[in-house]
Amino acid sequence: MDIRKIISKQKKSEITETILRQLPDWFGVEKSILHYIETVGDKEFYSAYIDDKAVGFIALDFHNDFTAEIYLIGIKKEYHRNGIGKKLISHAEKAVISRECKLLMVKTLGDSHPDENYAKTREFYKNVGFMPLEEIKEIWGEPNPCLIMVKPLNEGP
């Protein structure tokens, strides 16, 4: 497996659409999928490849000099639990540190929502070093509580 930085907006959108459409348990709302396909082109974007086939991606958004966000991450379901997500996060951390950011954040569905798939997502983020900061219902609305998770980044040992 190798990770490649993708520059082409069209390629970013193609990879995003292909992978998100294979993840209906996380991305089942057509309007949201179309929004991500449209907006991912402006993000820093890396894709994981196996045998020259994109199997996962991570898109980063830089909010200020100190904080970057995992705007979107997706791995084809048949490749879950194979270390690809961890490798994408690690690669993203290096990219964020190279820009001298100190925090990496991610927004995900909060603990107060019973969705089992997102419980696994939160566990994944905790396992790679993210800590819950705050659950906010005003971002995505009452039915979809948003949990903000953060990870402080170290530049050295």
Secondary structure, 3 states (H helix, E strand, C coil): CEEEEECCHHHHHHHHHHHHCCCCCCCCCHHHHHHHHHHHHHCEEEEEEECCEEEEEEEEEECCCCEEEEEEEEECHHHCCCCHHHHHHHHHHHHHHHCCCCEEEEEEECCCCCCHHHHHHHHHHHHCCCEEEEEECCCCCCCCCEEEEEEECCCCC
